[in-house]
Amino acid sequence: MGPVVGIDLGTTNSAIGILDGERVRLFPNPLGDVLTPSAVALDPRSRMLVVGRTAKDLIAANPHLGATRFKTEIGTDRKYSIGDRSLSAIELSAHVLDALRSDAERAIGLVINRCVVTVPAYFDDAQRHATRQAAEQAGFAVERIINEPTAAAIAYGMHKRDNETTFAVVDLGGGTFDACVMELFEGILQVKSVAGESRLGGEDFTAALAHHIAAQVGIDAPAEGTLAWSLLYKRAELAKRALTRWQSTDVTLSSEITGGNERELPITVEEANRIWEPLLQRLHAPLRSAVRGANIDRTELAEVLLVGGATRSPSVRRTVAEILDREPVTHGDPDLLVAEGAAIQAGMIDGAKAVEEMVVTDVASHSLGISSSKPIGTKHVAGYFTPIIHRNTIIPTSQSEYFSTLEDDQTEVRLQIYEGDARRVEDNRKIGELLIQGIPRGRAPKSFYVHLTYDQNGMLEVQAEIEETKAKVSAVFRREGGQLTGGELEIARARLRAVRGDPMDRPRYRDLHARAKLLWSELNPQRRDKLDVLLEAFEAAMTTREPKQLERTYEKLLACCEEADRGERW
């Protein structure tokens, strides 16, 4: 069995690598580049689909022959016409992933069929499931899907494992934008909060510049998908890159773009910044939301890490600095950091010694809950969203709430499960339903208990228990792919039982918990109060899974136990 590889499946470029000892090894494509353009095109000579830089050039000359930027449409029903073929974003992504797999197999001479693949932190679960499908179509078993900024933070944190720090990761790629706040504590890398936009990236800055250039030379911007647009877009992209190094640049427009004579147009940084201001403004809300979600002040950030090629723009760097009140930094190549982190995560799954002490926790990017009614005046109004697992909760997690019936003699309730963060359920995404039957007749309210368990693989178990009869009903959803049945259901339930039964899976935590409970039963009642308070605090920390709080309460409870039993274990 070959190694687990890490893959950054990007909007503009993709990369693949492994953890080789204590360093990451990224695999080059046949052209010698470790970044492969996420482009798929039909080669008119061979009539075969090609991927990468060749495809990108074919599309520039013949836009109808291929597709780019399809990552932004993954999880939707959109189809792309490529020659005489019609392909979905999943199928196009699978071609890119298959090309990456071939590059890795050629480099190491082994069959590769297991991977970690990254997604934007703010992708919903339909988009995550579509990404998994693309990888499976390319011949991979997906060991883990991780958020892109989490992957970047893993690469950053690998060499800072002895530090204790809180930092932000700002990831602006070709088509998506994520902002995350992370905490590194005794080798544990914890995601504190996430925010972002799944349709904002460097390519939007390029397109805005292209439209401006067209207006400046007095022509209508060509329609996307035409040769004139491809050529104009290329010139705008080259100008954007030049403006990261110089105060001005000249853009040469061919007759194919202008429809007349060749034109040359000077563009300054100041001019470009005015064009990009509406896009830069869209960075504000997610950045502030990420800081608020972490329950910290921006002054508490030790560092702001930039990830993604679009963060090379001085205007982006300046905007981030203004919002977070700290000059951002880069570590290594911002285009490669996500791929490097994915490779390190793959090494963790593969049991690599270099990272055996690292622990990475992630959070739910959207809230999970049910549709409920609220009393307004003398009536109950339906359609409100009641979260049970809140956004930015560390996963895997298990949370529960009590609800009750509204009508006398009501014997059943149809639970409707949603994902999102809007107040009304119609503005969120429905995951599925669970029917609770057998509620005893009688006067309302009759209580029932709703328990949600969610893991890092996108499995959600919904369990309901009628308080009066203790009868239970449950279902497991792959939230992006419907309800599970058969053998797949049993495997998922086994994993979810582990989440419910042992949140942190740390033997020393289990040992101390058992020791403290035994001591409580042995101690004189007058001496139990202190132990009782510390034990309850430790149990609460195990429920919240917050590593720093868990370690603090562990140390206090341990000291109390040492004092009570004088270290005498049996």
C-alpha positions in Angstrom: 0.0 0.0 0.0 1.4 3.4 -1.0 1.6 6.4 1.2 -1.2 8.8 2.0 -0.7 11.9 -0.1 -1.9 15.5 0.5 -3.6 17.4 -2.2 -4.4 21.1 -2.6 -7.2 21.2 -5.2 -7.3 24.9 -6.0 -9.4 27.1 -8.1 -6.4 28.3 -10.2 -3.6 25.8 -9.4 -3.4 22.4 -7.6 -0.5 20.5 -6.0 0.2 17.1 -4.5 2.9 15.9 -2.0 3.9 13.6 0.9 5.7 14.0 4.2 9.2 12.6 3.5 10.9 12.3 6.9 10.7 15.8 8.4 10.2 17.7 5.1 7.4 17.9 2.6 8.1 16.6 -0.9 5.8 18.1 -3.6 5.7 16.2 -6.9 6.3 18.0 -10.2 4.2 17.5 -13.2 5.7 16.4 -16.6 6.6 20.1 -17.3 8.7 20.2 -14.1 6.3 22.5 -12.1 4.9 21.6 -8.7 1.8 23.8 -9.4 -0.5 22.4 -12.0 -3.1 24.8 -13.4 -6.7 23.6 -12.6 -7.6 23.6 -16.3 -9.1 20.8 -18.5 -9.2 21.0 -22.3 -9.9 18.8 -25.3 -6.7 18.4 -27.4 -8.0 18.8 -31.0 -5.3 16.5 -32.4 -5.7 13.5 -30.1 -9.3 14.2 -29.1 -8.2 13.4 -25.5 -8.7 15.6 -22.4 -5.5 17.2 -21.2 -4.8 19.0 -17.9 -2.6 21.8 -16.7 -0.6 24.4 -18.5 -1.2 22.9 -21.9 -5.0 23.0 -21.2 -4.7 26.6 -20.0 -3.0 27.6 -23.3 -5.5 25.7 -25.4 -8.4 27.4 -23.6 -6.9 30.8 -24.1 -6.7 30.3 -27.9 -10.0 28.3 -28.1 -12.3 28.9 -25.1 -14.9 26.4 -26.3 -12.3 23.6 -25.9 -12.0 23.6 -22.2 -12.8 25.0 -18.7 -11.2 26.7 -15.8 -12.4 27.9 -12.4 -14.9 25.1 -12.1 -14.1 24.6 -8.4 -16.4 27.5 -7.7 -19.3 25.5 -9.2 -18.5 22.2 -7.5 -21.6 20.9 -5.7 -24.0 22.6 -8.3 -25.7 21.2 -11.4 -23.8 23.4 -13.8 -22.4 21.6 -16.9 -19.4 22.8 -19.0 -19.3 22.2 -22.7 -15.9 21.0 -23.9 -16.0 20.3 -27.6 -18.8 17.8 -28.0 -18.7 16.8 -24.4 -20.7 18.0 -21.4 -18.9 17.7 -18.0 -19.7 18.7 -14.4 -17.4 20.4 -12.0 -17.0 17.1 -10.2 -15.8 15.3 -13.4 -13.5 18.2 -14.3 -12.0 18.1 -10.8 -11.5 14.4 -11.1 -9.4 14.8 -14.2 -7.2 17.3 -12.4 -6.9 14.9 -9.4 -6.1 12.0 -11.7 -3.3 13.9 -13.3 -1.9 14.8 -9.9 -2.1 11.1 -8.9 -0.2 10.1 -12.0 2.5 12.7 -11.2 3.0 11.3 -7.7 3.0 7.6 -8.9 5.6 8.5 -11.6 7.8 10.1 -9.0 7.9 7.4 -6.3 7.0 4.3 -8.4 4.2 3.1 -6.2 0.4 2.9 -6.6 -1.3 5.8 -4.8 -4.9 5.5 -3.8 -5.3 7.3 -0.4 -5.3 11.0 0.0 -6.1 14.0 2.2 -7.7 16.7 0.1 -8.3 20.4 1.1 -11.3 22.6 0.6 -12.1 26.2 1.5 -13.1 26.5 5.2 -16.4 28.1 4.2 -17.4 25.4 1.7 -20.8 23.9 2.8 -21.2 20.1 2.9 -22.7 19.8 -0.5 -19.4 21.3 -1.9 -17.3 19.0 0.4 -19.2 15.9 -0.7 -18.7 16.9 -4.3 -15.0 17.3 -3.7 -14.9 13.8 -2.2 -16.8 12.4 -5.2 -14.2 14.0 -7.5 -11.4 12.3 -5.6 -13.2 9.0 -5.6 -13.7 9.2 -9.4 -10.0 9.8 -9.7 -9.3 6.5 -7.9 -8.6 7.9 -4.3 -10.0 6.7 -1.0 -10.4 10.0 0.9 -8.9 9.7 4.4 -9.7 13.2 5.4 -11.1 16.5 4.0 -9.5 19.4 5.8 -9.9 23.2 5.5 -7.3 25.0 3.4 -6.4 27.5 6.2 -6.1 24.6 8.7 -3.7 22.9 6.3 -1.6 26.1 6.0 -1.6 26.4 9.8 -0.3 22.8 10.1 2.6 23.7 7.8 3.2 26.8 9.8 2.9 25.1 13.2 5.0 22.0 12.4 8.2 23.9 13.3 6.6 25.9 16.2 5.2 23.0 18.2 6.8 24.1 21.4 5.2 27.6 21.1 2.0 28.8 22.7 0.4 31.3 20.3 -2.8 32.6 18.9 -2.7 33.6 15.2 -4.9 34.2 12.2 -4.6 32.6 8.7 -5.9 34.8 5.9 -6.3 32.6 2.7 -7.1 34.4 -0.5 -6.8 32.0 -3.4 -7.9 32.1 -7.0 -11.6 31.8 -6.3 -12.2 31.6 -2.5 -11.5 33.5 0.6 -11.1 32.1 4.2 -10.2 33.7 7.5 -9.4 31.5 10.5 -8.2 32.1 14.0 -5.9 29.3 15.3 -4.4 28.5 18.7 -1.2 26.5 19.1 -0.8 25.0 22.6 1.6 22.2 23.6 1.6 20.6 20.1 -2.2 20.9 19.8 -3.3 23.1 16.8 -6.8 24.2 17.4 -9.1 26.0 15.0 -11.0 28.6 17.1 -13.2 30.1 14.4 -13.7 30.3 10.6 -15.4 32.7 8.3 -15.1 33.5 4.6 -16.6 33.7 1.1 -16.7 30.8 -1.3 -16.9 33.1 -4.3 -14.2 35.7 -3.8 -10.6 35.3 -5.0 -7.7 36.6 -7.1 -9.5 35.8 -10.4 -12.2 38.3 -9.4 -9.5 41.0 -9.1 -8.2 40.0 -12.6 -11.7 40.1 -14.1 -12.4 43.6 -12.6 -9.1 44.9 -14.1 -10.0 43.4 -17.5 -13.3 45.2 -17.6 -11.6 48.4 -16.6 -9.0 48.1 -19.4 -11.8 47.5 -21.9 -13.6 50.6 -20.8 -10.4 52.7 -20.9 -9.8 51.9 -24.6 -13.5 52.5 -25.4 -14.7 49.0 -26.1 -17.3 46.8 -24.5 -15.8 44.0 -22.5 -15.9 40.8 -24.6 -18.3 38.1 -23.6 -16.7 35.4 -21.4 -16.0 32.3 -23.3 -14.8 34.2 -26.4 -11.3 34.4 -27.8 -11.2 38.2 -27.2 -12.1 37.7 -23.5 -9.5 35.0 -23.0 -6.8 37.3 -24.5 -7.9 40.3 -22.5 -8.1 38.3 -19.3 -4.5 37.0 -19.9 -3.3 40.6 -20.3 -5.1 41.7 -17.2 -3.6 38.8 -15.2 -0.1 39.7 -16.3 -0.7 43.4 -15.5 -2.0 42.4 -12.0 1.2 40.4 -11.3 3.4 43.3 -12.5 1.6 45.7 -10.2 2.7 43.6 -7.2 6.3 44.7 -8.0 6.0 48.0 -9.8 4.0 51.2 -9.4 2.8 51.1 -13.0 2.8 48.8 -16.1 1.8 49.0 -19.7 -0.9 46.7 -21.2 -0.6 45.8 -24.8 -4.0 44.9 -26.5 -3.9 43.1 -29.8 -6.3 43.7 -32.6 -8.3 40.5 -31.7 -9.2 42.3 -28.4 -9.8 45.8 -29.7 -11.5 44.8 -33.0 -9.2 47.4 -34.7 -5.7 48.6 -34.2 -3.3 47.3 -31.5 -3.5 49.6 -28.4 -1.2 50.2 -25.4 -2.6 51.4 -22.1 -0.7 52.4 -18.9 -2.1 51.2 -15.6 -0.9 52.4 -12.2 -1.2 50.8 -8.8 -3.3 53.7 -7.6 -5.7 53.2 -10.5 -5.9 49.5 -9.9 -6.6 50.0 -6.2 -9.6 52.2 -7.0 -11.0 49.4 -9.3 -10.4 46.8 -6.6 -11.9 48.7 -3.7 -15.3 47.0 -3.8 -13.5 43.6 -3.7 -11.2 44.7 -0.9 -14.3 45.8 1.1 -15.6 42.3 1.0 -12.6 41.2 3.0 -13.7 43.2 6.0 -16.8 41.2 7.3 -15.2 37.7 7.2 -12.0 38.9 8.9 -14.0 40.6 11.7 -16.3 37.6 12.0 -13.3 35.3 12.5 -11.9 37.4 15.3 -15.4 37.7 17.0 -16.0 34.0 16.6 -12.8 33.2 18.5 -13.9 35.5 21.4 -10.7 37.5 21.3 -9.6 41.0 20.5 -7.5 41.6 17.4 -4.7 42.8 19.6 -4.4 39.3 21.0 -3.2 37.9 17.6 0.5 37.2 17.8 0.7 36.9 14.0 -1.3 37.1 10.8 -0.3 34.5 8.2 -1.0 35.1 4.5 -1.8 32.2 2.3 -2.7 32.0 -1.4 -1.3 33.7 -4.4 -3.7 36.6 -4.3 -2.2 37.8 -1.0 0.9 38.9 -2.9 -1.1 42.0 -3.8 0.1 45.0 -1.7 -3.5 46.3 -1.6 -4.7 43.0 0.0 -1.8 43.0 2.5 -2.6 46.6 3.4 -6.3 45.9 3.8 -5.6 42.9 6.1 -3.2 45.0 8.2 -5.7 47.8 8.6 -8.5 45.4 9.7 -6.5 43.2 12.0 -4.2 46.0 13.3 -1.1 43.9 12.6 1.3 43.7 9.7 0.8 40.3 8.0 3.6 37.8 7.2 4.2 35.0 4.8 6.1 31.8 5.5 7.6 30.2 2.4 5.7 30.3 -0.9 2.0 31.3 -0.2 0.9 29.3 -3.2 2.4 26.1 -1.7 1.6 26.3 2.0 -1.8 24.6 1.8 -0.4 21.7 -0.2 2.5 21.3 2.3 0.0 21.3 5.2 -2.1 18.7 3.5 1.0 16.5 3.1 1.8 16.9 6.8 -1.8 15.9 7.7 -1.4 12.9 5.4 1.7 12.0 7.3 -0.1 12.2 10.6 -2.7 9.7 9.3 0.1 7.5 7.9 1.8 7.4 11.4 4.9 9.5 10.4 7.2 9.8 13.4 8.0 13.4 12.6 4.5 14.4 13.5 3.4 11.7 16.0 3.0 14.3 18.8 0.9 16.8 16.8 -2.8 17.0 17.3 -5.1 19.1 15.0 -8.6 20.0 15.9 -11.1 21.6 13.5 -14.5 23.3 13.9 -17.9 23.1 12.3 -18.0 25.8 9.6 -21.8 26.1 9.8 -24.4 25.5 12.6 -26.5 22.4 12.7 -30.0 22.3 14.2 -33.7 21.9 13.7 -36.8 23.8 12.6 -38.8 25.0 15.6 -41.7 27.3 16.6 -41.5 30.4 18.7 -44.3 32.0 20.8 -45.2 35.4 19.3 -48.1 37.0 21.0 -50.8 34.4 21.5 -49.6 32.1 18.6 -46.6 29.8 17.9 -44.9 30.7 14.6 -43.1 27.9 12.8 -39.9 28.1 10.7 -37.3 29.3 13.1 -33.9 27.7 13.2 -32.7 26.4 16.6 -29.0 25.5 16.5 -27.8 22.5 18.5 -24.3 22.3 17.3 -23.1 25.9 16.8 -20.7 27.2 14.2 -17.1 27.1 15.4 -17.7 24.2 17.7 -14.7 21.8 17.8 -15.4 18.6 15.9 -16.0 15.8 16.4 -18.7 16.8 18.8 -21.9 15.6 20.4 -24.5 18.1 21.6 -28.1 17.9 22.8 -31.2 20.1 23.6 -34.7 19.5 25.1 -37.8 20.3 23.0 -41.5 19.7 23.6 -44.8 19.2 21.8 -47.2 22.2 21.2 -50.6 20.5 21.0 -52.5 18.3 23.4 -52.6 14.5 22.4 -49.8 15.1 19.9 -48.3 11.6 19.3 -45.6 12.4 16.8 -43.1 15.1 15.7 -41.3 15.3 12.4 -37.8 16.8 13.0 -36.5 18.8 10.1 -32.7 19.1 10.3 -30.9 22.1 8.8 -27.4 23.5 8.3 -26.7 27.2 8.3 -26.6 30.4 10.4 -29.7 32.2 9.3 -32.6 32.9 11.8 -35.2 31.4 9.5 -34.9 27.8 8.1 -35.8 28.8 4.6 -32.5 30.7 4.4 -30.5 27.6 5.5 -30.0 24.2 3.8 -32.1 21.2 4.7 -30.2 18.0 5.5 -33.1 15.6 6.2 -35.9 14.5 8.5 -36.5 12.2 11.4 -40.0 11.1 12.5 -40.5 10.7 16.3 -43.6 8.5 17.0 -45.2 7.0 20.1 -45.3 10.2 22.2 -47.9 9.4 25.0 -51.2 11.2 24.7 -51.9 13.9 27.2 -51.7 17.6 27.8 -48.9 19.5 26.1 -46.1 20.0 26.6 -44.5 16.5 26.3 -40.7 16.7 26.3 -38.3 14.9 24.0 -34.5 15.1 23.8 -32.6 15.8 20.5 -29.0 14.7 20.3 -26.7 15.6 17.4 -23.3 13.9 16.9 -21.1 15.1 14.1 -17.6 13.9 13.0 -14.8 15.2 10.8 -15.9 13.0 7.9 -19.2 14.8 7.5 -21.3 12.1 9.3 -24.2 13.4 11.3 -26.3 11.2 13.7 -29.6 12.6 14.8 -31.1 10.8 17.9 -34.3 11.6 19.6 -35.5 10.3 23.0 -39.0 10.6 24.4 -38.5 11.7 28.0 -41.6 9.9 29.4 -41.1 6.5 27.7 -37.3 6.6 27.1 -38.1 5.3 23.6 -35.4 6.3 21.0 -35.2 6.8 17.3 -32.2 7.8 15.2 -30.8 8.2 11.7 -27.4 8.9 10.3 -26.9 11.3 7.5 -23.9 12.0 5.3 -25.1 15.6 5.4 -24.2 16.3 1.8 -25.4 13.0 0.5 -28.6 11.9 2.2 -29.5 9.2 4.8 -27.3 6.1 5.2 -28.5 2.5 5.1 -27.0 -1.0 5.3 -23.3 -1.6 6.0 -22.3 2.0 5.4 -24.7 3.0 8.2 -23.2 0.5 10.7 -19.6 1.7 10.0 -20.7 5.3 10.4 -22.5 4.5 13.7 -19.5 2.8 15.1 -17.4 5.9 14.4 -20.0 8.2 15.9 -20.3 6.0 19.1 -16.6 6.6 19.6 -17.2 10.4 19.4 -19.9 10.2 22.0 -18.0 7.9 24.3 -14.6 9.4 24.5 -14.3 13.0 23.2 -10.5 13.5 23.5 -9.3 9.9 23.4 -6.5 10.6 25.8 -5.7 7.7 28.2 -4.4 10.1 30.9 -7.7 12.0 30.9 -9.7 8.8 31.3 -7.3 7.6 34.1 -7.6 10.8 36.1 -11.4 10.8 35.7 -11.7 7.3 37.1 -9.2 8.1 39.9 -11.2 11.2 40.9 -14.5 9.4 40.9 -13.1 6.6 43.1 -11.6 9.1 45.5 -14.9 10.9 45.8 -16.6 7.7 46.9 -13.8 7.1 49.5 -13.5 10.6 51.0 -15.3 11.8 54.1 -18.4 13.9 53.0 -16.8 17.0 54.6 -13.8 16.7 52.3 -15.6 16.1 49.0 -16.6 19.7 48.1 -13.3 20.8 46.5 -12.9 17.5 44.6 -16.5 17.8 43.4 -16.0 21.3 42.0 -12.8 20.4 40.2 -14.3 17.1 38.9 -17.3 19.0 37.4 -15.0 21.6 35.8 -12.9 18.8 34.3 -16.0 17.0 32.9 -17.3 20.3 31.5 -13.9 20.8 29.7 -14.1 17.3 28.3 -17.5 18.2 26.8 -16.3 21.4 25.2 -13.1 19.8 24.0 -11.2 23.1 24.4 -7.6 21.9 24.8 -6.3 24.8 26.9 -9.2 24.7 29.3 -9.0 20.9 29.4 -5.3 20.9 30.4 -5.8 23.6 33.1 -8.7 21.7 34.7 -6.7 18.4 34.4 -3.7 19.9 36.3 -5.9 21.3 39.1 -7.8 18.0 39.5 -4.6 16.0 39.4 -3.1 18.2 42.2 -6.3 17.7 44.3 -6.1 13.9 43.8 -2.4 13.8 44.6 -3.2 15.6 47.8 -6.1 13.4 48.7 -4.5 10.0 48.1 -0.9 11.1 48.5 0.0 9.5 45.2 -0.9 6.0 46.5 -2.4 4.2 43.4 -3.4 0.6 43.5 
